[in-house]
Amino acid sequence: MPDVIPDDSVGIVEPQKIEFSEPLKLQCGRTLEQYHLMVETYGELNENCSNAVLICHALSGNHHVAGYHSMEDKKPGWWDSAIGPGKAIDTNKFFVIGLNNLGGCHGSSGPNQINPETGKPYGPDFPIVTVNDWVESQARLADYFGIEQFAAIIGGSLGGMQALQWSINYPDRLRHCMVIAAAPKLSAQNIAFNEVARQAISQDSQFYNGHYYEKDEVPKVGLMLARMLGHITYLSDDGMRNKFGRELRSGQISYDFTPQFEIESYLRYQGERFSTAFDANTYLLMTKALDYFDPAADADGNLSGILEKAKAKFMVISFTTDWRFSPERSQEIVDALVEADRQVSYAEIEAAHGHDAFLIPIPRYLDVFSAYMQQVEADTKAVFFGGNA
Amino acid sequence: MPDVIPDDSVGIVEPQKIEFSEPLKLQCGRTLEQYHLMVETYGELNENCSNAVLICHALSGNHHVAGYHSMEDKKPGWWDSAIGPGKAIDTNKFFVIGLNNLGGCHGSSGPNQINPETGKPYGPDFPIVTVNDWVESQARLADYFGIEQFAAIIGGSLGGMQALQWSINYPDRLRHCMVIAAAPKLSAQNIAFNEVARQAISQDSQFYNGHYYEKDEVPKVGLMLARMLGHITYLSDDGMRNKFGRELRSGQISYDFTPQFEIESYLRYQGERFSTAFDANTYLLMTKALDYFDPAADADGNLSGILEKAKAKFMVISFTTDWRFSPERSQEIVDALVEADRQVSYAEIEAAHGHDAFLIPIPRYLDVFSAYMQQVEADTKAVFFGGNA
């Protein structure tokens, strides 16, 4: 609900739905005969299509990365702090693409969309999609725009995993790869949290094995629990302490099961809001994509070996209090890149916000980000004047 | 199911139910007019009742601390590794008391027991109980046995909190206080995990506001989720990695929602087993007791000030990979005790097992434990020969 659109905003933006009719063979073995992606773009694609930046979203993200859909919008896109005229990803210089991934619930082909073969929502019949599948669908999206090579592919968390996979699957199609708050694969603990969230959803009595679209219900409780749990892993213990401490809502203990501490109300509120805004089947798919991500799996776990394929320059960023994907996990990626003799920069940003930090406009983070994007811009100009990084 | 009872076991033990008819005023303002506690004891109480050790249990523990109930028992009591003839808590020397706390679900007055006033299970009408209430009920239990002063009060996790509260509430009634893997109060993150567990249970469609005893159902899913989540916080990331890594159950990915990774099966198994063995209302009460524990609350958060009351000698133990109650949290207790000029020993045990370590027979842990218990024994002998520590 901006009274006036800020000068450094991309302004009012409109999503577009792009149809793809060439069948897409998925890693699970199934094929999507046709599909569509919801996409937003900001800035202008230059003449030789060299200034394109792809933004890959995380678990609950989507194509609405920056700007507003209308003057009534309460909030801008999820990464508005990083994208706009004069911002880290400067839309005066770059053509930025955001999309909702396959399996998402914000308009791209996914469980809540109509399956053209049945005329009914895909529901649980939507196939399991992987990071590899997303990269493939994003490559076709690049083709659609006539983009041979991205100036940069950028993502945080699960988005960073897509950027990393891009560098392996399509080494010639990106000059820079920015992997933020990610990991080369999930740990057992990461998988464990995902599994609790999946059980919360799939065992909700209103889940109906994923066929809740036909009912007038959604598995609200399961989604709420999944989101509450997610939030705990997105925040740091320190961050929670700073923000909520043990503050009592009413100033005194009531000895009952109403929310007593600020943190309880916060989580319930976040969980309830999410439970009506997100799709349960999509949540299941996204967590599976996370679990299965393991680019080195086919190379006996040799990540540096597989990264020798990559040609991009890398920027890896982590945050000190992130315990979902800790700095050590980012360093695994950096170490593998160094061992593979790739060009890599690394920054560990001091931040109390935990995993969420990658979405937050922390000054030093944005400074590092902006500085790196100047290198991306320089390499883009080199292409424009006939070179090729 | 021991073929033969091991020599260092307390052997076959029998719980006893002890009735208390003096009304107990609780911290929440309500009064239990009468109540009973399930208790086990091991070893012999000496003539001057100076060799008694009280074991306080954690969230899901109970009175069955050591030994077997029958030759058919698959497992001994929950802390059998530490209690028995020649073990750290040597039952040849000490008289050991284990109890199920008020509000528990293993036979003491609690939600699943009959409310004598109504003839029906208490259910959700059982009052909120706090660590202070437990200390009070345990003091009456000591009176019942004629124990004026415990040789030691010992507990891990929530049990350690009870031991700490004892040292404040009844400074003259314990000579040693052993606080293991505990914290002086919960952090916002700790409370957050508890709140997700409570929501999982209370929003389960089979919870019926806690009145499920009258139905032929229990909130299995909620309890399962609570336990799965609990297990994640009991194990360390490292411990999980060592134990489960990313091992696939069947050796290959099936691209569906069946359990793929070992950690998923483990958590589901643990969760399901717990969901039929534990009471949902008790789980809610226990987590509330944790949330509310804050012995310094009445002293404006001045823990060392409140601990000046204590007269016991303290042993504080933490475990390196415990992230539920990390070594830093134990050090807060140690620092407060030092500031209060109390006698305190502290050991941080190297262990990969996370919070669960306090239940595991880690050699160095048991060595430290045994060594400290020798001091407890020496002080006990001093009492026996007429002194009083």
Interface residues (C-beta under 8 A of the other chain):
Chain A: Q27 C28 G29 P127 I128 K185 L186 S187 A188 Q189 I191 A192 F193 E195 V196 R198 Q199 A200 S202 Q203 D204 S205 V221 M224 L225 M228 L229 H231 I232 L235 D237 M240 R241 K243 F244 G245 R246 I253 Y255 D256 F257 P259 Q260 F261 E262 I263 E264 L267 R268 G271 L284 K288 D291 Y292 D294
Chain B: Q27 C28 G29 P127 I128 K185 L186 S187 A188 Q189 I191 A192 F193 E195 V196 R198 Q199 A200 S202 Q203 D204 S205 V221 M224 L225 M228 L229 H231 I232 L235 D237 M240 R241 K243 F244 G245 R246 I253 Y255 D256 F257 P259 Q260 F261 E262 I263 E264 L267 R268 G271 L284 K288 D291 Y292 D294
